[in-house]
Amino acid sequence: MKINDFMGKFFFAEEFGKAFVPRRFRAGLRGYLFKAGIYSEPYKAFGILFYLAYAITFVIYFKTDMYKSIAIQSSLFMSFFEAFIIWLIFPLAIVGLFMMFIYFFIDIRVFNRTKKLEEILPDFLAVVSSNLKGGLSFENSLWLAIKPQFGILADEISIAAKKVMTGHDVDQALTEFTDKYDSPMLKRTIALIVGELSSGGKIANILDNIVASMKKQKELKDEMNASVISYMIFISAIVIFIAPVLFALSLNLLSVIQGVTGLLSGAGGGSGSPKLLGNVTEVSVDKDMFVNFSRLAIGVISLFASMIVSILEKGNIKAGVKYIPIFLISSQVFYQICLSLFGLLFGSMIKF
C-alpha cells in the first residue's frame, strides 16, 4: 500500500482536507485546478499537509528545547498559554508557507498551459476551416479536428464536445471553455466564432482571417524579440559576470586597504615617524559579513534581472521563472571563482 493511501485511509487525511476548505470555496478551487489540468480535488494532500505541519512543529518544539525555556521563564498558566499559541501559530505558518509554494506552482502551470494553448490554436482553427470547406457542419468540423498533436486544446474541445452531447449549446460550451483561461486571444477568437454562428455567416472565411491575423501577430512578436535580444544579452552579462567580478574585486581591494592601513598605523606608532602616518587609523570591516552581503545582493540582482529579461522576451513576468535558477546558480558560481582568483592575485601583494 502506498504511503499516500495509508495516510488517507488510516489518518482520515481526506476528511481533514475537506474540513479545512469551506464548502463555498470548493467550486472555485475546482475551477482553478481545472485550469492547471488537475481534475480531482487534492483534499487528501491538504490533510497530509496538516499532519506534516504538526510533525515539523513537534520537532522544532522539542528538538530546540523550546518547552524547557517556556517552563523556566514563565508561570504554569503562562507556560500553558505560550505552548498553546506555539502549537496553534507554528502549524498555521507552516501550512501557509507550503500553500504559497503550491499556489505559485499551480499559477505557473496555468500560465504555461495558457501559452501552449495559444500557440496551438491557429493550427487547430486551420484544420477546422479545412473541414468546413469539405462540406461538414461546424460541430462535426470541430470534433473531427480533435487530434493528439493538439494536446491541451484537444482535451478542452473534447470536454466541450461532451457538454454538447449532453444537451448544451455549442456556443455555451465554447464560452465556458474560454472562461477557464485568462487569455484575451482565446476569448476574442471564440467570441468572433460564436457571433458568426448566431448570425449564420460563413465560418470558414472568419477562421481563415483569424488564423492569418494570429500568424501575423506571431511574426511581429518574433521581430520584437529579435530587436531586444541585445538588451537581454547585456542584462545577462551584468548579472552573471560583471556584478560578481565587481563584488569580488571590492572584497580583495578592501583586504589590500586593510593591510596597507594596518602597516601605516603600525609605522606611525614610533617616536620618529612622520605626523601624517600617525593619523592613519586601521580599517576594520568584517570580510565574512561582506561576502554574505554580496551573495545576497547578487541573488536579488539575479531575481529582478530574470523578471526584466522575461518582460523583454515574453511581455510577462511569469514566463521568466525558468531564468531565476539559471541566473542565481551561474552568478553565485562565477562569484566563487572570482573570489578564488582575486584571492590568489591580491594575496601575494600584502601579507596580513
Secondary structure, 3 states (H helix, E strand, C coil): CCHHHHHHHHCCHHHHHHHHCCHHHHHHHHHHHHHCCCCCCCHHHHHHHHHHHHHHHHHHHHHCCHHHHHHHHCCHHHHHHHHHHHHHHHHHHHHHHHHHHHHHHHHHHHHHHHHHHHHHHHHHHHHHHHHHHCCCCHHHHHHHCCCHHHHHHHHHHHHHHHHHHCCCCHHHHHHHHHHCCCCHHHHHHHHHHHHHHHHCCCHHHHHHHHHHHHHHHHHHHHHHHHHCHHHHHHHHHHHHHHHHHHHHHHHHHHHHHHHHHHHHHHHCCCCCCCHHHHCCCCCCCCHHHHHHHHHHHHHHHHHHHHHHHHHHHHCCCHHHCCHHHHHHHHHHHHHHHHHHHHHHHHHCCCCC
